[in-house]
Amino acid sequence: MKPRQWSSEEKMAIVLEGLKGEKSVAEICREHQISQALYYRWRDRFLEAGQKGLSKGGSEDETKALQAQIEKLEKFIGRQTMAIEALKKLKS
């Protein structure tokens, strides 16, 4: 039997259901036919992602790193374009 694939929305709903505390984790896992280990793995990922999103400067640091990578790639493309143009002139 193939394991069920859960969408991110379904995983989040299950984790939030557990975090509300209205039902036990064991009960939630039985209802959704998942193991408690799987629930806690989803919960930990959910909380870690939330922590990263709320950390001061976390997204700014990531944005700066991505911007630096973009600039590096743009320079590389520029050099490659110049090399291509030089080779075209040599063939002419």
Buried (B, 14 or more C-beta within 10 A) or exposed (E): EEEEEBEEEEBBEBBEBBEEEEEEBEEBBEEBEBEBEBBBBBBEEBEEEEEEEEEEEEEEEEEEEEEEEEEEEEEEEEEEEEEEEEEEEEEE
